[in-house]
Amino acid sequence: MFYLQAWPFSTQDVVAAMVVLFQNQKNRAMEKSNFEDTIHSENPVLVDFFATWCGPCQMLTPVLQQVKDRLGKRVTIIKIDVDKNTKIAAKYKVRGVPTLLLFQNGKQLWRQSGVLSTDEIINVILEKSN
């Protein structure tokens, strides 16, 4: 499942959306296409690979909300549950969570595992993107 809704949303919204989207196999192919389309955006796209059981991943949620609040439409932030999306996690060699990847025009510009501060993430986005 590729959760492509822009922030803001709660952790409960993410879990509820995952349950609904995983019930239909046809949605998976469509979502993969949406993911690929999204990371090919001219605007930077920050992808948060997470797991629902991961404490640091839960700590990152309000940080990402603050990033979105401060950057607004200048960035798209999406979350991908690695337990539900093993193929995409493997494609990007995600071995630990949380792992953040920054894309623009389909190119991976940056990656980092672990929890970062709001300012650190904003600085990376502004520094690495066009």
N, C-alpha and C positions, 0 to 999 in steps of 0.2 A: 504494500500500500504506500502510495506516495501522497503525503498530506500537503497539498499545495495552497491552502488558504493562507492569506497574508495575516500577520498579527493585527490586532490582538485576538487571542483566544486562550482559553484556560486549558489546563492539563486534562480536566474532565471532558472538554470538547474534543481534544485529540483522541482520547481513549474511546469516546462514543463514536467518533468518525471512523476509527480503525475497525471497530466491531462491525459497523454497517458495510464498509467497503470490502472487507475481507470475505463477506458472504457470497460474493459474486465473482467467479473466475474471470468473466469478461471484463470487469472493471480493472483488473490487474494490467492487461495489455494496454488499455486506454490510459491508465495512470502512468505507465512507463513512457509512453509517448509524451504525455504532459510533462513529465520530469525532464525529458530530453529537450523539449521545446522551451521549458522554463530556464534551464541553465544556458541556453543559447541567447538569452536576453542581452540587449545592449546595456542594461543596467546591471550592476553587480547582484549576484544571487548567493546568499549565505545559506549553506546547507548544514543542518545540525543532525548528525547521525546519533541517535539516542536509543536507550532502552527504558521501558517503563519501570523496571526494577532498580535502576541505577540512581543512587543518591546524588552524585555530582550532576547528573543530567537534570534532575529536578531543581537543583540550585541554579542551573544555567537558564532556566525558563524566564525568571524575572529579569535577568541580565539582557537576554535577547529582546524582551519587551521594551526595555529602556533603549536599546539600540534602535529598534523600530520607531519608538516615540521620537527620538532625536533626529534620525535620518529620514523618516517618512518614506515617500515614494522613491527616494534615491537608492533604496535597497529592497530586495525581496528576500524574505527569510522563510525557509521551509524546513520541516522536520521529517526525518525518515527513521522509522523504528527498525533497527537492525535485525531484530528477531522475526519480524514479519517480511523483511526485504533482504533475505540473505544474498541473493544474486547481485543486487545493486551494491550492497556493502562489500561483497567480494570484488566486484569490478573496480571499486575505488580503494581496495585493500584496507578497509576499516577493520582494525584489530582490537580496538578498545573504544569505549564510550565514556564521555561524549567526545566526538571528533567533529570539528568544524572544517568545512571546505568552502572556499570562495571561488565562484565561477563568474566569468563574463565572456559573452560571445562564444560559449561552449568550451572555453579554455579554463583549466584549473589554474588559479593564480596563487593559491595559498592553502595550507592545511595546518591544523594544530589539534592535538588531543588535550583534553583537560578543560578545566574551567578557567575562563579569563574574565577580566573586569569589563565593564561597559566601555570605558575609555580605550582599553587595549583593542577591543574588537572594532570600535569605530575608527581608530587610527589605522588599523590594518586595511579596512575597507577603503578608506580615503587614500591611503598610500598606494595600494596595489591596483586599484581600479582606475579606469581612464576618466 
